Amino acid sequence: MYDSESDSIKLQPYSQRLAGVIAAKDVEKGYHWSPSNTEIQGIVGVERQLTSMINDPTSEVNALNECGVITVFNSYGSGFRTWGNRSAAYPTSTNPTNFICVRRTADILHESVEYSMLQFMDYHHYQQFKDVVILQKIFNHSSPQITLRYIGVEQDQIDYSYSNFIL
């Protein structure tokens, strides 16, 4: 990358650029899109130029991809692009979750289900122990009222008062 302070080109790790590409792709298209073949903004070169041809399996970038290494591709005047979408677990494991976008989608779904289930498990924890402070700390909530509302206790109290209200 070009460093304006020193008026020179400086090497930076590819990992931080790839993380930026993935973050930008998340915003633009969603976490389920592959970062492969996406232009990398802000770089002017690479430390070691690799041979690259889209349809040549013997080119260096494709050979590295077959080993689970995401590389930088620069061909046909398209700018520097990420190339490859498998994790480093490939080729040892050929599971579909080795694809970065598949793994990330699975992770998001797993975490979403886990997080959404917390309130139901913790509702019973509260009913048994009546200690909202512990749950407040677990959820990192700013007040016990937020935690009670989150686990549904507040709604239970409202429902109970309506069902037992007699005119």
C-alpha positions in Angstrom: 0.0 0.0 0.0 1.1 3.6 -0.6 2.0 5.5 2.6 1.5 9.2 2.1 3.5 10.1 5.3 6.7 8.5 4.1 5.9 8.8 0.4 6.7 5.1 -0.1 5.1 1.8 -0.6 4.8 -0.4 2.6 4.1 -4.0 2.9 1.0 -5.0 5.0 -0.3 -8.4 5.9 -2.9 -9.7 3.5 -5.1 -10.9 6.5 -6.2 -7.3 7.4 -7.1 -6.5 3.8 -9.0 -9.8 3.4 -10.9 -8.9 6.7 -11.8 -5.6 5.1 -13.0 -7.2 1.9 -15.2 -9.6 3.9 -16.6 -6.7 6.0 -17.3 -4.7 2.9 -19.0 -7.7 1.2 -21.1 -8.2 4.3 -22.4 -4.6 4.0 -22.8 -4.7 0.3 -24.3 -8.2 -0.3 -24.6 -10.0 3.1 -22.5 -12.5 5.1 -23.6 -15.4 2.8 -21.6 -14.1 -0.2 -18.1 -15.4 -1.0 -15.2 -12.9 -0.7 -13.6 -14.5 -3.8 -13.0 -12.4 -6.9 -13.6 -9.1 -5.0 -11.4 -6.2 -5.7 -9.1 -5.2 -2.7 -9.2 -1.4 -2.2 -6.1 0.6 -1.4 -3.3 -1.8 -2.5 -0.8 -1.0 -5.3 1.0 -4.3 -5.5 2.0 -7.5 -3.8 5.3 -8.7 -2.4 5.5 -11.7 -4.7 3.6 -11.8 -8.0 1.9 -15.2 -8.6 1.0 -16.6 -12.0 -2.7 -16.4 -12.5 -5.1 -17.6 -15.2 -8.7 -18.3 -14.4 -8.9 -21.4 -16.5 -5.4 -22.8 -15.8 -5.3 -25.2 -12.9 -1.5 -25.2 -12.9 -1.2 -21.4 -12.3 0.2 -20.6 -8.8 -3.0 -18.9 -7.5 -5.1 -21.9 -8.5 -2.6 -24.4 -7.1 -2.6 -22.5 -3.8 -6.4 -22.4 -3.8 -6.4 -26.2 -4.1 -4.4 -26.3 -0.9 -6.9 -24.1 0.9 -4.9 -20.8 0.6 -6.7 -17.6 -0.4 -4.5 -15.6 -2.7 -4.4 -12.3 -4.5 -5.3 -12.4 -8.2 -4.3 -9.7 -10.7 -5.1 -10.3 -14.3 -6.7 -8.6 -17.3 -6.4 -5.2 -15.7 -9.1 -6.0 -13.2 -7.1 -4.8 -10.2 -6.0 -6.8 -7.2 -8.7 -9.3 -6.2 -9.1 -11.9 -3.5 -9.0 -15.4 -5.1 -10.4 -18.5 -3.4 -13.2 -19.2 -1.0 -12.1 -22.2 1.0 -10.8 -22.2 4.5 -7.4 -23.6 5.5 -9.1 -26.9 6.5 -9.2 -27.8 2.8 -8.0 -30.2 1.3 -7.6 -32.2 4.6 -11.4 -32.0 5.0 -13.7 -31.6 2.0 -16.8 -30.7 4.0 -19.0 -28.0 2.4 -18.4 -25.9 5.5 -14.8 -25.4 4.3 -16.2 -22.7 2.0 -16.0 -19.4 3.9 -19.5 -18.2 3.0 -21.0 -21.6 4.0 -19.1 -21.6 7.3 -20.0 -18.0 8.1 -23.7 -18.7 7.3 -23.7 -21.8 9.5 -22.0 -19.8 12.3 -24.5 -17.0 12.1 -27.5 -19.4 12.2 -26.0 -21.4 15.1 -25.3 -18.3 17.1 -28.7 -16.8 16.3 -30.5 -20.0 17.5 -28.2 -20.2 20.6 -28.9 -16.5 21.5 -32.6 -16.7 20.9 -32.9 -19.8 23.1 -31.1 -18.1 26.1 -34.2 -16.2 27.1 -36.2 -19.4 27.4 -33.6 -21.3 29.4 -33.0 -18.3 31.6 -36.7 -17.8 32.2 -36.7 -21.1 34.0 -33.5 -20.2 35.8 -35.2 -17.1 37.2 -38.3 -19.0 38.2 -36.2 -21.5 40.2 -33.7 -19.1 41.8 -35.4 -15.7 41.6 -32.0 -14.1 41.2 -32.2 -11.5 38.4 -28.7 -10.1 39.2 -27.0 -13.2 38.0 -28.9 -13.2 34.7 -28.3 -9.5 34.3 -24.5 -10.1 34.5 -24.8 -13.0 32.1 -26.6 -10.9 29.5 -24.6 -7.8 30.3 -27.8 -5.8 30.7 -27.6 -2.4 32.3 -30.6 -2.9 34.7 -32.6 -5.8 36.2 -35.8 -4.4 34.5 -34.2 -5.0 31.1 -33.3 -8.5 32.0 -36.8 -9.3 33.4 -38.4 -7.9 30.2 -35.9 -9.9 28.1 -36.7 -13.2 29.7 -40.4 -12.5 29.6 -41.1 -12.2 33.3 -42.6 -8.7 32.9 -45.0 -10.0 30.3 -46.0 -12.9 32.5 -46.9 -10.5 35.3 -49.0 -8.4 32.9 -50.7 -11.6 31.6 -51.4 -12.8 35.1 -52.8 -9.5 36.2 -55.2 -9.4 33.2 -56.3 -13.0 33.6 -57.0 -12.5 37.3 -58.6 -9.1 37.0 -62.4 -9.1 37.9 -64.7 -6.1 37.6 
